[in-house]
């Protein structure tokens, strides 16, 4: 055993019915080496497969398994928040339900945590995916790091261990449209990365595609960067200077050659200025949309059912397995 502190694992699941039993077996095997006190929280984020039935069966067999079912799909980010809200451990480990976050890394995370680190995040030293996807992810993280007003670690996803005080801070945040790895960096405290190889999905195919990845990148950038607004200001300044120079040139030509024939030039300038205006409006619209999402103050998620809610139990996680 590494520690006698309680560790909670929160697994965000969507259409991962085949992966859930394997994840349970691997987590159980790992926790037996780490601590006698643990809980495994599966958050079924509105899956359309048999995930709910599988989790109900697991929860009835093992009281350490907590099954949280959402009323619909609210995103993996909100699934993690839902699990953290339920978790009672001294530390919480976040994992994706598709087995791409290897549970076998948990002992390394726990050792770093016991050394005094409040956040231990996994760094993807290698990703088993297509060349295009690998290049896209690496490019995103580097662009995001350059633009963000918070230093966000490169190649670090949601796979991480969070100390209880970090969990409490994240759980108390009123923010709705969340980008968890950005918030994790924003809260500060003592953080460290641990390298690992991210494998391919064990079952099925990923729901991610180019459009979803683009939306994900846009969400992260507009959540933690003012750079797009600054760029619009810079472009507006440059266009203003160019417009002033154009007016000076036209006035000079008027006095030298008379009224210039400039229908095409005028059309090009009009199209150029219209494009700049539309670009500026779209950037402003992104931030307005985020404000709109926040001020509605809707719940981040809706729990349909929960089995083995640990908050209703006395703090004695060392239950015998049934």
HELIX and SHEET records of a PDB file:
HELIX    1   1 UNK A   17  UNK A   34  1                                  18    
HELIX    2   2 UNK A   51  UNK A   61  1                                  11    
HELIX    3   3 UNK A   76  UNK A   86  1                                  11    
HELIX    4   4 UNK A  103  UNK A  105  5                                   3    
HELIX    5   5 UNK A  106  UNK A  114  1                                   9    
HELIX    6   6 UNK A  131  UNK A  147  1                                  17    
HELIX    7   7 UNK A  164  UNK A  172  1                                   9    
HELIX    8   8 UNK A  180  UNK A  186  1                                   7    
HELIX    9   9 UNK A  210  UNK A  223  1                                  14    
HELIX   10  10 UNK A  227  UNK A  257  1                                  31    
HELIX   11  11 UNK A  263  UNK A  296  1                                  34    
HELIX   12  12 UNK A  310  UNK A  312  5                                   3    
SHEET    1   A 8 UNK A 191  UNK A 198  0                                        
SHEET    2   A 8 UNK A 119  UNK A 127  1                                        
SHEET    3   A 8 UNK A 156  UNK A 163 -1                                        
SHEET    4   A 8 UNK A  91  UNK A  96 -1                                        
SHEET    5   A 8 UNK A   7  UNK A  13  1                                        
SHEET    6   A 8 UNK A  38  UNK A  44  1                                        
SHEET    7   A 8 UNK A  65  UNK A  70  1                                        
SHEET    8   A 8 UNK A 303  UNK A 307 -1                                        
END                                                                             
